[in-house]
Amino acid sequence: MKKLIAALAAVAAISAQAAEELTVAATAVPHAEILEHIKPALAEQGVELDVKVFTDYVQPNIQVAEERLDANFFQHQPYLDEFNKGRGTELVSVAGVHIEPFGAYSDKHTSLDALPEGANVVIPNDATNGGRALLLLDKAGLITLKDGAGITATVKDIAENPNKLQIRELEAATLPRVLTQVDLALINTNYALEAGLNPTKDALIIEGNDSPYVNILVARPDNKDSTAMQKLAKALQSDEVKQFIDEKYKGAVVPAF
């Protein structure tokens, strides 16, 4: 009996050693929810997934670059490119997972046509999401951007503003909290969902499914090809995750694989 117990303990010890832990930063919705959904499947493959929820867009990248975390899942490629350029980091995309169509919301008005002259409008203050917001306003005909203004457009790139919109830049995470204080807020879908907004019903205008802003799993060059990381990437691009996204978010989040 003692030999059997010892043998079982040895097997358990070997299994524990074989399991590899991945610590991944994510914003709460939908990223952390998706990661939590695939935890059991990864555990069966010997990967223990530890999800750390963050409320900002800076620390997840810094902590991965400093090797305090293994990976993160919250951003799109244009944001990562700007971050790497500005911070001197070399983080890389491992897998594209989903698109969160970006939307404009109002607690005071039921249509864009109802916006008054001089309306208070808030957009994210980071370069790529701020530019994304301005492009959506341009598409809606509320402003006209200068020729050549792209995803990193700023308010300085506004060529025409016929309704004299008062556009301010705020940290992305704070935008849902000021929705009642402004006429229009352009909010990243993860923060909109977290605040109880339904992008497909509540947004006055929203990007189409052809948005180029695919949310990606991000790691470092030294660990992006590890067995555990590739198992995570494969799980994130599985049919099971596609079904989970479709059923849970009903168009507010769209699979990109």
N, C-alpha and C positions, 0 to 999 in steps of 0.2 A: 504493500500500500504506500509505504514511504517512497519507494522507487517511482511509483506511478505519479504521486504528487510532485516529486522532483522533476519528472519528465514533463509534466504539464506546465510547471513553472518555467522550465527551460524554453518550451515552445512559446509561452506567453512573452517571455523576455525577448526571444528572437523576433516575434511579431511586432513588439513595441519598437524594437530597434529598426525594423524594416519600414515602419510607418514614417513618412516624411511630412513635416509640418510646413505649411505655407501661410504666412501672415499677409493678408491683403487689405489695404485701405479701400473704403468705398463710401460714397454718400448714401444716405439711408434708403431713398427711393429713387429709382427701382434697383439700383446696383447691389446694395446689400441684400435686398430681398431675393434677387436672382442668385446671388452667391449662396445664401442660406438654403435655397431650394436644391442646389446641386451638392450640398455637403454630404448627404448619405451616400450618393453614388461615388463620390471621390473617396470616401472612407473605405468603401469596398475595394477600391483600387490602391489602398495603402497611402492615401494622401489625407492628412488631417488639415482641414481648412479653418483658419482663425480669422474671422472678419472683424476689422476695426472700423467703426463708423466715424466719419469726419463730417464737419459742417462747412468746411471751406475748401478752396481749390488749390491752396498753396502747400500746406503741410504734407498732404499725401505724396506729392512729388519729391519734396525735400527729404522726407524720411525714407523713401525708397532709394534715392540717390545716396543717402548717407548709410545705407544698409541696415537701417533700423526696422524696415519692413521689406518684404520680398517683392511685392507688386502693388499696383492699385488699379481700380476700376471706377472711373468717374468722368473721364474727359474724352474729347475728340482730338483728332490728329492736328487740326490747326492750333488748338490751344497748347498741345504738347510741343509743337514746333516753336511757338512763341516763348514758351517757358524755357525750353532748352537754350534758345538763343539769348534770352535775357538773363538766365541764371548760370549759364555755362555748364549745364548738366548734359548727359548723353543718354537719357532714357529713351526706350524704344517700344514700339507697338509690337505686341505678341499676337493679338487676334482682334478682329472687329466683331462686335456683338449686336448692337442695336442702334436705332436712331430715335431720338426724342424730338419730334417736331416742335420747334420753338414757337411760342405764342405771345400775343398781346392781350392783356386782361384789363377790365375796368369794373370797379364796384359802384360807379356812378352813372355810367352810360351803357346803353344796350347795343350801340352800333358805332362804328368809326365816324359816320356822318353826324352823330350827335356831339362830337367833341367841339367845345367852344374855341373861339380864337384865343390864343395864348394859353392853351391847355397845358397843364403840368404833366410831363411825360418822364418816366424814369427808365433807365436801361442799365445793364451790367457795366461795371467799370473796368473789367479786364479787356484787353485789346481785341481778342477774337470774338467773344460773345457780345461786346459792345458793337463791333462791326456787324455782326450777325443781326443784331436788333435794328441797326440803321438800315441794313439791306431790306429787312422786312417792312420797315416804315416806307422805304422807297418803293417797294413792290406794291404797297397799298395806296400809293399816290399821295401820302401825307407830306413827304419831302422829296427832293430830288438831289441825289448825290453827284458830285463832280465826276466827269468821265474818268474811268480808271480806278475809282475808289472800290476796293475789294473787301475782303473779309476783315481787314484790320482798319477799316474806315473809322474816323472819329467825327465828332460834331464839327470839327474844322473843315471836314470834307462836304458839308451840306452846301449845295449851290443854291437851292431854292427852298424856302420854308413859308409858303403862302399863308398858312394859318398861324404863323408866329408861335409855333410850339415851343414851350420852355423845357428843353431836354436836359436832364441832369443824370449824372453817372453815379451809381451807388454799388456797393458790394453785392454780388449776385444773391447771396443768401438772405439779405435783408429785404429784398424786393417784395415778397409776399406780405411782409409785416407793414409795409407802407401803402399797401393797395388802397386802403380806405381814405388815405390822405391825398391821393393824386387822381388825375383823370385817366391815366393810362400807364400800365406797367408792363414791360416786356420781360418775361420771366422764363428762365430755364425750366424745362419740364420736370426735372427731378425735384426742384424746389416747389413747383406748382403742385405736383402730386402730394408732396409732403404736407402742403398747406391745405389739402382737401379740395383743390381745384380739379375739375375735369377738363383737360385740354380740348377734347373733341366737342364738348358742349359749352364750356365757359369762355374759351378764347374768341375774341372778336375777329382775329385773323391768326392763321397758323401756317407754318411751312407745310409743303406737300411731302409726300413720301420719298421724293427724289432729293431730299436734303443731303448734302455731302458730309454732314457732321456725324459720322459714325462713332459711337462710343466704343472705346478700345480698352483691352487689358494691357497694362503697361508694366514693364520690368526693366532691368539693367542688361547691358550686353553680356555680362558674365553669368547671368542666371536665366536668360530668356529661353535657352534651349535645354534646360534641365528636364529630366523625365517628369518630375512633379508639375512643372510649369506647363509642359505640353499636355499633360493629362487635364489640367485645369482649362487650358485653351480649348481642347477638344470637347470637354463637358459644356463649356459656355456656347459652343456652336452646334450643340446636339439638337435633334428633333424634339427631345423632351423640353428643352429650354424654349425652343420656338413655340411649342404649344402652350407652355406656361406664360410666356409673354403675351401671346394672342388672347388667351382666356382671361388673364388677370388685368391687363391694361387696356384692352379693347380699342386699340388704335392710338392711344396716347403714347405708347412705346411700340416701335415697329422693328421686327427682326431684320438684320442686315446681312444675313448669310443664307 
